[in-house]
Amino acid sequence: MRTLTLTILLSFINIILQAQGPEEAKDLLDKVSETIASYKNLSFSFVYVLENRKENIRQENKGSATISGNLYKINFLGNEQLFDGEKIYTIIPENEEVNISNPDDDTELGINPSKLLVFYKKGYSYHWDIKQKVKGRIIQFIKLIPNQEKKDLK
């Protein structure tokens, strides 16, 4: 009887784990992206972590962004970047300078927060990851793995 119960339990767990695969991960990302895109404007803070385990380097940089449609303002690495719909203005207080560029040009920061909601749609595979309590809320993590193995992103 114990063997039968254990077999049924393991089968049930296996079915649950298989039910949360790449399709479900992509569906969750799409739902979150759609919900956030429905907001008229959005403001958030973030932490960017650069980690090189081979060289034993770990750097954390905090930043913030405000998005309204395609327009944005981002504060990151001590600089401020503004996009007015036509030009990108990068204000670098340390050098007392302002760089003006087109959105198609490579910028110093190279970040467009309005694309954060859709970047995952091309070039990544999705994997359902752990569910964890963070600051009192249950968060479902999803791993994004670049499709090109030789890319510098992980």
Phi, psi and omega per residue, in radians:
M1 nan -0.706 3.131
R2 -1.098 -0.714 3.140
T3 -1.086 -0.736 3.128
L4 -1.118 -0.758 3.129
T5 -1.119 -0.782 3.122
L6 -1.101 -0.730 3.120
T7 -1.091 -0.771 3.122
I8 -1.124 -0.748 3.140
L9 -1.095 -0.813 3.126
L10 -1.116 -0.668 3.094
S11 -1.110 -0.738 3.132
F12 -1.100 -0.789 3.114
I13 -1.092 -0.731 3.126
N14 -1.073 -0.736 3.119
I15 -1.107 -0.746 3.132
I16 -1.101 -0.791 -3.117
L17 -1.147 -0.647 3.121
Q18 -1.243 -0.480 -3.113
A19 -1.235 -0.265 -3.114
Q20 -1.977 1.224 -3.105
G21 -1.835 -2.775 -3.098
P22 -1.013 -0.641 -3.127
E23 -1.141 -0.739 3.136
E24 -1.193 -0.636 3.104
A25 -1.121 -0.784 3.118
K26 -1.138 -0.701 3.102
D27 -1.045 -0.740 3.128
L28 -1.142 -0.772 3.095
L29 -1.058 -0.753 3.121
D30 -1.083 -0.733 -3.133
K31 -1.128 -0.785 3.126
V32 -1.120 -0.780 3.133
S33 -1.063 -0.763 3.126
E34 -1.117 -0.738 3.133
T35 -1.107 -0.837 -3.124
I36 -1.146 -0.688 3.134
A37 -1.124 -0.397 -3.134
S38 -1.322 -0.251 3.117
Y39 -1.288 2.493 3.134
K40 -1.178 -0.705 3.063
N41 -2.581 2.885 -3.001
L42 -2.623 2.426 3.073
S43 -2.339 2.363 3.141
F44 -2.683 2.790 3.024
S45 -1.999 2.769 -3.073
F46 -2.608 2.914 3.032
V47 -2.197 2.203 3.100
Y48 -1.777 2.179 -3.109
V49 -1.998 2.166 3.029
L50 -1.853 2.084 -3.085
E51 -2.274 2.187 3.065
N52 -2.149 1.712 -3.060
R53 -1.186 -0.563 3.141
K54 -1.100 -0.694 -3.112
E55 -1.676 0.049 -3.126
N56 0.976 0.836 3.141
I57 -2.033 2.333 3.043
R58 -2.498 2.062 -3.142
Q59 -2.162 2.288 3.074
E60 -2.001 2.300 3.087
N61 -2.247 2.273 3.126
K62 -1.615 2.646 3.107
G63 -2.678 3.057 3.080
S64 -2.552 2.728 -3.134
A65 -2.530 2.578 3.026
T66 -2.257 2.250 -3.086
I67 -2.194 2.392 3.016
S68 -2.424 1.782 -3.045
G69 1.127 -2.150 3.119
N70 -1.640 -0.085 -3.122
L71 -1.527 2.560 3.114
Y72 -2.687 2.833 3.005
K73 -2.378 2.265 -3.126
I74 -2.333 2.379 3.050
N75 -1.971 2.102 -3.071
F76 -2.779 2.401 3.120
L77 0.966 0.602 3.115
G78 1.393 0.016 -3.141
N79 -1.943 2.812 3.081
E80 -2.144 2.320 3.130
Q81 -2.159 2.291 -3.136
L82 -2.158 2.436 3.026
F83 -2.162 2.094 -3.081
D84 -1.716 0.183 -3.121
G85 1.774 -0.306 3.137
E86 -2.216 -0.776 -3.075
K87 -2.215 2.698 3.052
I88 -1.864 2.209 3.126
Y89 -1.930 2.091 3.100
T90 -1.920 2.011 -3.111
I91 -1.733 2.119 -3.108
I92 -2.036 1.612 -3.076
P93 -1.019 -0.659 -3.104
E94 -1.004 -0.672 -3.128
N95 -1.712 -0.024 -3.072
E96 0.916 0.892 -3.132
E97 -2.427 2.785 3.060
V98 -2.237 2.170 3.066
N99 -1.777 2.346 3.120
I100 -2.041 2.229 -3.117
S101 -2.470 2.904 3.052
N102 -1.476 2.663 -3.125
P103 -1.070 -0.419 -3.128
D104 -1.396 -0.366 3.137
D105 -1.272 2.723 3.010
D106 -1.247 2.242 3.111
T107 -1.801 2.844 -3.132
E108 -1.074 -0.743 -3.132
L109 -1.430 -0.580 3.092
G110 1.116 0.457 -3.074
I111 -2.141 2.320 3.020
N112 -2.175 1.761 -3.046
P113 -1.121 -0.388 3.115
S114 -1.216 -0.300 3.108
K115 -1.618 -0.050 3.130
L116 -1.074 -0.455 -3.074
L117 -1.383 -0.247 -3.053
V118 -2.270 -0.039 -3.053
F119 -1.036 -0.530 -3.047
Y120 -1.234 -0.232 -3.023
K121 -1.268 -0.380 -3.136
K122 -2.207 2.295 3.008
G123 1.550 0.144 -3.120
Y124 -2.322 2.611 2.917
S125 -1.839 2.726 -3.015
Y126 -2.020 2.429 3.091
H127 -2.411 2.257 3.077
W128 -1.111 2.237 -3.097
D129 -2.039 -2.739 -3.041
I130 -1.254 2.753 2.981
K131 -1.910 2.264 -2.998
Q132 -2.496 2.593 3.086
K133 -1.504 2.117 3.139
V134 -2.222 2.087 -3.120
K135 0.856 0.745 3.055
G136 1.456 0.016 -3.140
R137 -2.066 2.511 3.090
I138 -1.436 2.151 -3.104
I139 -2.037 2.268 3.053
Q140 -1.662 2.065 3.134
F141 -1.581 2.533 3.075
I142 -2.258 2.253 3.117
K143 -1.488 2.305 3.008
L144 -1.897 2.131 -3.095
I145 -2.075 2.140 3.140
P146 -1.019 2.433 3.134
N147 -1.263 -0.525 3.125
Q148 -1.537 2.017 -3.050
E149 -1.145 -0.518 -3.064
K150 -1.547 0.128 3.097
K151 -1.215 2.710 3.120
D152 -1.387 -0.126 -3.103
L153 -1.591 2.450 3.046
K154 -2.431 nan nan
